[in-house]
Amino acid sequence: MSEFTEHSTGHPDTDAVHCGEKRWLGSITTPIAYTSTFVFKDMDEVVAFGKKKIDHYEYGRYGNPTREAAERKLAALEGADRCMLFDSGMSAVSATILSLCDQGQHLVITDDAYKQTLNFVSKVLPRFGIDATIVSMGDYKSMADAVRKETVMVISESPTNPYLNIADVDEVVRIARKNKLLSVIDSTFATPLNQRPLDQGVDIVIHSTTKYLGGHNDILGGAVCGRKEVTEPIYEWRRVTGGVVDPMSCYLLIRGLKTFGLRVERLNQTAQQVAEFLEAHTKVRKVYYPGLPSHPHHEIARRQMKGFGAVVTFEIDGDMDDTMAFFNDLKLCLLGPSLGGPETLITHPALMSYYRESREERYRLGIIDELVRLSVGLEDPQDIIADLERGLAKVRQE
């Protein structure tokens, strides 16, 4: 058997295991094509390739069979015509924006998109003559009012980091279509198992494959998914600029996706248990998790998501000293800035992500001293809860 398993079965668990892969020489796993160059057997084959009469790999920047297998698998999971892998999530973001926006054009983006995406939009794009308007998340009137004649794109993230706000994807699509704009959703926190924005009419979906898709804290990567005609400029941009992911990372991504459905289902369940525990705790001031009825976007999440994800954000009911004491007594939860792997990671956004900003600037952005972001892993839920209880015991009670 040497053909790709190209067609989706319609079930994400089956697609995650089989779709997109070759069985080279009977190998059950896709081999790692670690080569920069692919050779031709003779000049007739070169001519046929040049005339597009045959498919043939040529050079690693333009195509690689291991990368192609991973891309086909992700395209099936997202319900896309095409997936393009990049060497990081920010490569995927920057390639999408720069390939689709020209000098003098304008985009609209929500204010709690990923921090580095906002930095790119506000600090880098002006150097290319591209303008942007940042609007409040959930304020769709402001989003619509921000559109100008030179606007070409509207970007949102859902769920967002760290407050897990949920974009009303139907509203984003409605505004984009009414104004003939491209709609882009960063769906990293949701994954294709919990949310498929393309099914709701979004044009382009972006992922950091570093997180839940790879799922093991051992790769960097990004993905752009969408219709072929919409994503063609991004495809050409990657060919020219060369932000491709390496074959080993593609192999690890394929391997991680084999257990994708099981992992995300378990992470959803654990996060819900942990969020409910934290919301009932006397030393927790507030919990942000879209699976809780108290979350301001709970009903939107229920309408458009199958699961609510693995990140729970909360506020310690104390001050900075109490928050530091909480962190310092944790044993199981590991201090780290990422998410999506088997290990539970916990971060203090104020000191780990926003340490360059002043306290006044952080507070303006909603990053207060007592804010904690937890990414649950695959450990036993009760062990995670016990570790959080250990840390919370160090919080002083007034």
Backbone hydrogen bonds, N-H to C=O, Kabsch-Sander energy under -0.5 kcal/mol:
donor,donor_aa,acceptor,acceptor_aa,energy
5,T,21,E,-1.1
6,E,4,F,-1.6
15,D,11,H,-2.4
16,A,12,P,-2.6
17,V,13,D,-1.0
18,H,14,T,-2.6
19,C,15,D,-1.1
20,G,5,T,-3.0
21,E,18,H,-1.5
24,W,22,K,-0.6
26,G,23,R,-1.7
27,S,24,W,-2.7
33,A,31,P,-0.8
34,Y,32,I,-1.8
35,T,33,A,-1.8
38,F,58,E,-1.9
46,V,42,D,-1.4
47,V,43,M,-2.6
48,A,44,D,-2.4
49,F,45,E,-2.3
50,G,46,V,-2.5
51,K,47,V,-1.9
52,K,49,F,-1.7
53,K,48,A,-3.0
54,I,48,A,-0.8
60,G,36,S,-3.1
62,Y,59,Y,-1.5
63,G,59,Y,-1.6
68,E,64,N,-2.8
69,A,65,P,-1.9
70,A,66,T,-1.8
71,E,67,R,-2.6
72,R,68,E,-2.5
73,K,69,A,-2.0
74,L,70,A,-2.3
75,A,71,E,-2.5
76,A,72,R,-2.0
77,L,73,K,-2.0
78,E,74,L,-2.3
79,G,75,A,-1.1
80,A,75,A,-2.8
81,D,226,G,-0.5
82,R,226,G,-1.9
84,M,224,V,-2.4
86,F,222,G,-3.0
87,D,243,G,-1.4
92,A,88,S,-1.6
93,V,89,G,-2.1
94,S,90,M,-2.9
95,A,91,S,-2.4
96,T,92,A,-1.9
97,I,93,V,-2.2
98,L,94,S,-2.7
99,S,95,A,-2.0
100,L,96,T,-1.0
101,C,97,I,-1.4
104,G,129,G,-3.2
105,Q,102,D,-2.2
106,H,150,E,-1.8
107,L,131,D,-1.7
108,V,153,M,-2.3
109,I,133,T,-2.4
110,T,155,I,-1.4
111,D,135,V,-2.3
113,A,110,T,-1.2
118,L,114,Y,-2.3
119,N,115,K,-2.3
120,F,116,Q,-2.3
121,V,117,T,-2.4
122,S,118,L,-2.7
123,K,119,N,-2.7
124,V,119,N,-0.7
124,V,120,F,-1.3
125,L,120,F,-2.2
127,R,124,V,-1.5
128,F,125,L,-2.0
129,G,126,P,-1.4
130,I,125,L,-1.9
131,D,105,Q,-2.4
131,D,129,G,-0.5
133,T,107,L,-2.1
135,V,109,I,-2.5
135,V,133,T,-0.6
139,D,136,S,-1.9
140,Y,138,G,-1.2
143,M,139,D,-1.7
144,A,140,Y,-2.2
145,D,141,K,-2.8
146,A,142,S,-1.6
147,V,144,A,-1.1
151,T,148,R,-1.2
152,V,106,H,-2.8
153,M,106,H,-0.8
154,V,182,L,-2.5
155,I,108,V,-3.0
156,S,184,V,-2.2
158,S,186,D,-2.2
160,T,165,N,-1.3
161,N,112,D,-0.8
164,L,160,T,-1.4
167,A,165,N,-0.5
169,V,167,A,-1.4
171,E,168,D,-0.7
172,V,168,D,-2.1
173,V,169,V,-2.7
174,R,170,D,-2.3
175,I,171,E,-2.5
176,A,172,V,-2.3
177,R,173,V,-2.9
178,K,174,R,-2.3
179,N,175,I,-1.5
180,K,177,R,-0.9
181,L,176,A,-3.3
182,L,152,V,-2.4
184,V,154,V,-2.4
185,I,204,I,-2.3
186,D,156,S,-2.3
187,S,185,I,-0.8
187,S,206,I,-2.3
190,A,187,S,-0.6
191,T,187,S,-2.6
194,N,190,A,-0.7
194,N,191,T,-0.6
195,Q,191,T,-1.6
199,D,196,R,-1.4
200,Q,196,R,-0.5
200,Q,197,P,-1.2
201,G,198,L,-1.4
202,V,197,P,-2.0
203,D,183,S,-0.8
204,I,183,S,-2.0
205,V,225,C,-2.5
206,I,185,I,-2.3
207,H,223,A,-2.3
209,T,207,H,-0.8
209,T,221,G,-0.7
210,T,221,G,-1.2
211,K,208,S,-1.5
214,G,209,T,-1.9
215,G,211,K,-2.8
222,G,86,F,-1.7
223,A,207,H,-2.6
224,V,84,M,-1.9
225,C,205,V,-2.9
226,G,82,R,-1.9
227,R,203,D,-0.7
231,T,227,R,-2.3
232,E,228,K,-1.0
235,Y,231,T,-2.3
236,E,232,E,-2.4
237,W,233,P,-2.0
238,R,234,I,-2.3
239,R,235,Y,-1.8
240,V,236,E,-1.7
241,T,237,W,-3.1
242,G,238,R,-2.4
244,V,242,G,-1.7
250,C,246,D,-1.8
251,Y,247,P,-2.5
252,L,248,M,-2.5
253,L,249,S,-2.2
254,I,250,C,-2.6
255,R,251,Y,-2.5
256,G,252,L,-2.6
257,L,253,L,-2.3
258,K,254,I,-1.0
258,K,255,R,-0.7
259,T,255,R,-0.5
259,T,256,G,-1.0
260,F,257,L,-1.3
263,R,259,T,-2.7
264,V,260,F,-2.7
265,E,261,G,-2.0
266,R,262,L,-2.1
267,L,263,R,-2.8
268,N,264,V,-2.7
269,Q,265,E,-1.9
270,T,266,R,-2.6
271,A,267,L,-2.6
272,Q,268,N,-2.0
273,Q,269,Q,-2.0
274,V,270,T,-2.7
275,A,271,A,-2.9
276,E,272,Q,-2.2
277,F,273,Q,-2.2
278,L,274,V,-2.7
279,E,275,A,-2.4
280,A,276,E,-1.3
281,H,278,L,-1.2
284,V,281,H,-1.3
285,R,283,K,-0.5
285,R,315,E,-2.3
286,K,315,E,-0.8
288,Y,313,T,-3.8
289,Y,287,V,-0.6
292,L,289,Y,-2.4
295,H,292,L,-1.9
298,H,295,H,-2.0
301,A,297,H,-2.6
302,R,298,H,-2.5
303,R,299,E,-1.7
304,Q,300,I,-2.0
305,M,301,A,-2.0
306,K,194,N,-2.5
307,G,194,N,-0.6
312,V,374,L,-2.9
313,T,288,Y,-2.0
314,F,372,V,-2.7
315,E,286,K,-2.5
316,I,370,E,-2.4
317,D,283,K,-2.5
318,G,316,I,-2.0
323,T,319,D,-2.3
324,M,320,M,-2.5
325,A,321,D,-2.3
326,F,322,D,-2.3
327,F,323,T,-2.2
328,N,324,M,-2.4
329,D,325,A,-0.9
329,D,326,F,-0.9
330,L,327,F,-1.5
334,L,344,T,-2.5
336,G,334,L,-0.7
336,G,346,I,-1.7
345,L,375,S,-2.2
346,I,334,L,-2.9
347,T,373,R,-2.6
351,L,348,H,-0.9
352,M,348,H,-2.3
353,S,349,P,-1.7
354,Y,349,P,-2.2
357,E,354,Y,-1.1
362,R,358,S,-2.7
363,Y,359,R,-2.5
364,R,360,E,-1.8
365,L,361,E,-1.4
366,G,363,Y,-1.1
367,I,362,R,-2.9
368,I,366,G,-1.2
371,L,368,I,-1.4
372,V,314,F,-2.9
373,R,347,T,-2.5
374,L,312,V,-2.8
374,L,372,V,-0.5
375,S,345,L,-3.4
376,V,310,A,-2.4
376,V,374,L,-0.6
378,L,342,P,-3.0
383,D,380,D,-0.9
384,I,380,D,-1.7
385,I,381,P,-2.5
386,A,382,Q,-2.3
387,D,383,D,-1.8
388,L,384,I,-2.2
389,E,385,I,-2.5
390,R,386,A,-2.0
391,G,387,D,-2.0
392,L,388,L,-2.7
393,A,389,E,-1.5
394,K,391,G,-1.6
395,V,392,L,-1.7
398,E,396,R,-0.5
